Amino acid sequence: MRLHQWIILGGALLALFALLAFGSTAAPARPATQLLFVTNTGDLRITGTHGHMRISVPARATLSWFTDRPARRAGTSTAASLAAGWTTNGFARVPPNAALVTQRAGTSMQTIVTLSQPLRRHGRVSFAYRVLDDGRMLGMQTSGRPQLGRYRGELFVDDATVPPCAIPVFGLADIDAGTSQSCVMSAGTRFGIELSRPGTAEIRICGANGPGSIGIPSTDWRDPFGVTYLDAPACPLAPGAPALSVLTVQECPWQFCTIKPQSVAYDAETDLVITTTYAPPAPTDPSTITLGN
């Protein structure tokens, strides 16, 4: 990456926690920004016709995400997860703002846009976009409009609330009792949840963009290829919805034994929102894993 590209990216990340100070002139008012998505690829494409332009990136392109204060969480996923969480993050209702930075032949251009209509096909993810000539984001503003073609570029997308699921394991070691965390998982991927300290993790799953099914690979070493398929209702889940799966790890009562993490994996047949709630151990907790409705 050339020096000026690192300067652009570094400046954007340093300005992350001042995101609201810059705002934009496009989308209607939304809650305070909590997440910023950043994808960087050498194969960003501008396609379409006048008035119907699209930004296209590889579905497996790395997507980094960062939270605003006070949580300050971060993680990585793929560009496909941005499309998977489109409805869940409210983007279908209020299109998100984005900063597009394109480089080609030694020339860099900044374009502030709104994104809509995500599509996943032929191993790529694309978004329709509208240029905001007077928009500002992360200290950047529109300096030009890229033409049709292929670029090296970055895409910064703001104002989300649900991060993509971490790769490859979602750990609960640092989660306080009674708290919940949610994340979005893309169809066609596998996701593991690990409970790494004593207690119970209740796992609720729903279809991010409509109902579907999920597969739970067998936890029995004698049946390594067994998969149980369960229905996932459409999001949002009704209040008090039962846990789809439960992980429990009991505190070891003897000094000479150690606590071993327990985990479970899912195969996404549809885009999923996974909500995990941790509770401290109870005296009656079994030292086993329980799966089922």
Beta strands, then each sheet from edge to edge (+ up, - down):
strand 1: 35-49
strand 2: 52-58
strand 3: 62-67
strand 4: 74-78
strand 5: 97-104
strand 6: 107-121
strand 7: 124-131
strand 8: 136-137
strand 9: 140-141
strand 10: 149-160
strand 11: 169-171
strand 12: 180-185
strand 13: 190-195
strand 14: 199-207
strand 15: 212-217
strand 16: 227-232
strand 17: 245-249
strand 18: 262-268
strand 19: 272-279
strand 20: 289-291
sheet 1: 4+ 3- 1+ 2- 7+ 6- 5+ 10-
sheet 2: 8+ 9-
sheet 3: 11+ 13+ 18- 15+ 16-
sheet 4: 12+ 19- 14+ 17- 20+
end
